Amino acid sequence: MGFKEIKKFNEVLLTKQVWRMMHNLDSLCFRVFKARFFPNCSILDAKDSNSDSYAWKSILGARDVIKKGMVWRIGNGQSIWIKEDKWLPVKLSRSTGEFRTSNAYKLLAASASIERASAPNQANQSTFWKRLWKMQRRHIVESDVCELCKSDPEDALHALCFCSHVAPVWLAHQWFQSMISPPPLNFYDLLNKFMQVGDELRPEMFATITWSVWNRRNALHFGREALPIAKISVVACALLHDFINSQIPEAPLFRRAVRHQWLPPEQGFVKVNFDAALFKHTNSAGLGVIVRDWRGANLGALSVPAMLSSTVADMEALACLRAVQFAAELDLYRVIFESDSATIISAVSQGTSKLSSFGNIVDDVRHLLPSFSSVIFSHVNRSGNIVADVLAKKASSIVGCHIWMEALPLDIAEVVNFDVH
Ligand SMILES: [Zn+2]
């Protein structure tokens, strides 16, 4: 056995260890590495740190080997969060015509490799064209001209994005337009750009739409019934929405800590603070909600007058319901709901309030929770919930529901600044 083989053998052993680690999330080894090197993401997304740890660098190397051989296997789609978990190196099964993320992935990977093969200045370029030429002579491909527009050669970028028959699909999507300036060199380049976008489901949207466009192209090619081009976007969005909704949400977690200062959520989460205020002199009440990201930036604030109920807890429960509705309306997925009402936070997270006056409101709140992929309920001291409190009080001076998506009124912005600094 030569030296090279020993090195490879070691790599294989290490890779096997990393594979085990990825599937035994409770192991001490996994937890130690997670806490130290990738507390906020999966091992697949962990970045090289400045650490000198030889073990960690070796693990990252082995992780990259695993990544190369990895595809998504979705199964019935019920237990997988789209960006995390349960990856198996499997042969892809034949398409059954149903939406499978694995197929979308397969398409993208295949397109990317064709693009790489056809990219200029590649050593294998001539091999690629020779093979294509052979195919043409065998009448497998009559011509490389796109069948839809009959004007340009059909490569992946043309077929999926820029063909004049396909371009209308993308016109409506501002996020797509911003990705094609400057113009991508090839499909692989464009795909890569999307893979860099971490949030707002952009890579998933891009994959689902291109998958739908590709299916439509094949349906037309083989004379099958095809979706009208104007419906592609809507159908693709619905597929993605169904897929996300089919994920079983994690059970809501309950956090209780005596904190006096508002803390931003960890990256990838948003925090929704809510509160109620009672205006006894006018026999009315107000509800306040504020949504902030990990930088403390406002993603949406709400102030709304409400009817005064019999107990403070009832009003706090209503504020909670409004907060959860607001978060659902904003299409948020990973959310921490936070309030200074320990009663409501524990009732909602544990579902033990059937006989209380606010039991039905808590039921309504819990009914909405499956629309989030991850939910945490957190209790904080009053001083950590000041913005929601001020928003609730503001309801005494306004008529109807007020929502501020970015810029906040001065009085509220001042309190937010107090929170963040
Ligand atoms: Zn075309």
Residues whose N, C-alpha, C, O or C-beta is under 5 A from the ligand:
A	BS01	ZN	C146 L148 C149 K150 C163 S164
